[in-house]
Amino acid sequence: MRKLNKSVRQMVEEARAQIVNLTPAEARRRVEEENALLVDIRDVRELQRDGVIPGAFHAPRGMLEFWVDPESPYFKPVFGEEREFILF
C-alpha cells in the first residue's frame, strides 16, 4: 500500500488557508452588491428535502471540478464568467 505524502489533516489545513468563510449576511451583500453567484454544491436529495435558495446555481459536489474546467466536456459556461462564486 502506497503511503500518502501528506496527511488528511495537512491537506485540510492547506485547503482552509485558501478559503474565505463568509457570514450569511456578507454572502447576501456580495450577491446583491457585487454580482457574486451562490453555488449550491449539495446533492439533489438534499435540495428536495431542504429546499433551495432562489437564484443559486446548482453544481453537485461530485461534478464541480468537471463543470469549472474549460477543458472538460462537461464545462458549464456560467463558470467562465468574471464573478465571484460563493459555494455552500
Backbone torsions as a table, in degrees:
resi	resn	phi	psi	omega
1	MET	NA	132.7	-178.6
2	ARG	-79.8	135.2	179.5
3	LYS	-85.8	137.4	175.8
4	LEU	-68.6	143.0	177.3
5	ASN	-70.0	-29.9	-179.5
6	LYS	-125.7	148.7	175.7
7	SER	-78.9	162.7	176.2
8	VAL	-59.5	-40.7	179.4
9	ARG	-58.9	-43.6	179.0
10	GLN	-63.9	-42.6	179.9
11	MET	-63.9	-40.9	178.5
12	VAL	-65.0	-42.8	179.0
13	GLU	-61.8	-40.9	178.3
14	GLU	-65.0	-41.1	178.9
15	ALA	-65.8	-43.9	-179.7
16	ARG	-61.6	-30.2	179.4
17	ALA	-67.7	-18.9	-178.1
18	GLN	-104.5	-0.4	-176.2
19	ILE	-103.4	138.3	173.7
20	VAL	-105.2	118.9	176.8
21	ASN	-88.1	132.5	-179.3
22	LEU	-115.7	148.7	170.3
23	THR	-75.4	159.8	175.2
24	PRO	-56.7	-37.9	-179.5
25	ALA	-64.7	-41.2	178.9
26	GLU	-68.3	-39.9	177.2
27	ALA	-60.8	-44.6	179.5
28	ARG	-61.7	-43.3	179.1
29	ARG	-60.4	-43.5	-179.4
30	ARG	-65.5	-36.9	176.5
31	VAL	-65.4	-47.3	-175.7
32	GLU	-73.9	-38.1	-173.1
33	GLU	-102.5	-22.8	-173.3
34	GLU	-122.5	7.9	178.0
35	ASN	62.9	27.4	174.4
36	ALA	-67.2	157.1	179.1
37	LEU	-116.9	127.1	173.1
38	LEU	-77.0	131.9	179.0
39	VAL	-120.2	112.9	-177.9
40	ASP	-88.0	113.2	-176.0
41	ILE	-100.2	12.4	178.6
42	ARG	-72.6	161.2	178.3
43	ASP	-82.1	163.0	-173.0
44	VAL	-56.0	-38.4	179.5
45	ARG	-62.2	-37.3	177.7
46	GLU	-67.8	-39.2	177.5
47	LEU	-61.7	-44.8	-179.7
48	GLN	-64.2	-39.4	-177.6
49	ARG	-75.4	-43.1	-170.0
50	ASP	-107.1	-9.6	-178.7
51	GLY	88.0	179.6	-175.9
52	VAL	-128.9	163.2	172.8
53	ILE	-93.3	121.8	179.7
54	PRO	-55.1	133.8	178.8
55	GLY	89.0	-11.2	178.8
56	ALA	-74.6	149.2	177.0
57	PHE	-97.3	130.9	-179.6
58	HIS	-91.7	123.3	175.7
59	ALA	-135.5	98.8	-177.0
60	PRO	-54.4	137.0	-176.6
61	ARG	-50.4	-39.7	-178.1
62	GLY	-67.8	-15.1	-179.7
63	MET	-111.0	-5.4	-171.2
64	LEU	-53.1	-51.2	-178.7
65	GLU	-59.8	-36.9	179.7
66	PHE	-70.3	-38.3	-176.2
67	TRP	-74.7	-27.3	-178.1
68	VAL	-91.1	-13.6	-177.4
69	ASP	-86.0	113.4	-179.1
70	PRO	-60.5	-19.9	179.1
71	GLU	-84.3	-11.2	-177.2
72	SER	-81.1	142.5	174.8
73	PRO	-66.8	-11.6	-179.4
74	TYR	-99.8	4.7	-178.1
75	PHE	-51.1	136.2	176.2
76	LYS	-107.3	123.2	-176.9
77	PRO	-54.1	-28.0	179.5
78	VAL	-56.3	-31.3	-178.7
79	PHE	-80.5	-3.8	174.5
80	GLY	-91.9	-4.5	-179.1
81	GLU	-74.8	148.1	176.7
82	GLU	-83.6	87.5	178.3
83	ARG	-159.0	165.2	176.5
84	GLU	-81.6	139.4	176.4
85	PHE	-111.5	125.5	179.8
86	ILE	-110.3	108.4	-177.6
87	LEU	-88.1	138.2	174.3
88	PHE	-145.7	NA	NA
